[in-house]
Amino acid sequence: MPTPTPMPTEAEIEQQEASLVFPEFNEETAIALGTALVAKARAEAAPVVINIRTPDRTLFHAAMPGSAPDNDHWARRKSNVVLRKHHASILVGLQFARKGKTVGPNLGLDPMDFADHGGSFPIRVAGTGVIGAITVSGLASEDDHAMIVAALEEMLGKG
């Protein structure tokens, strides 16, 4: 299991979102990124689900040993936040908390379909914007987020 990660600040997450942008993204990119995340999860014996999707299509999915069906539901709910808000799920959660808001009917976000916990990150393509979400579910929110960011930094040469 990975060493617990400190909760990132809103500014740190905004900087990550601004710098971790793909020049292009397709099925091969999703497979390469998913495979890199599987390797990280194996190295850390992390019992996670890894999911890479667009709003209407799963591009990559893996369930690591020790993960549970509940992790798939969390992944779906966290990625729905990214696809709706175009920001990392952990950032949305921090912003909501700062404003005294929570996922619920008052925001038009059914808690059965949306979760503002860490672990889903926008797939942002230069000149296009957000086209999908990368999600890890099974660790603490900040650790799920950190696993994605580490893989993106390596893949994009930003680490």
Buried (B, 14 or more C-beta within 10 A) or exposed (E): EBEEBEBBEEEEBBEBBEEBBBEEBEEEBBEEBBBBBBEBBEEBEBBBBBBBBBEEEEBBBBBBEEBEEEBBBBBBBBBBBBBBBBBBBBBBBBBBEEEEBEBEEEEEBEEEEBBBBBBBBBBBBEEEEBBBBBBBBBBBBBBBBBBBBBBBBEBBEEE
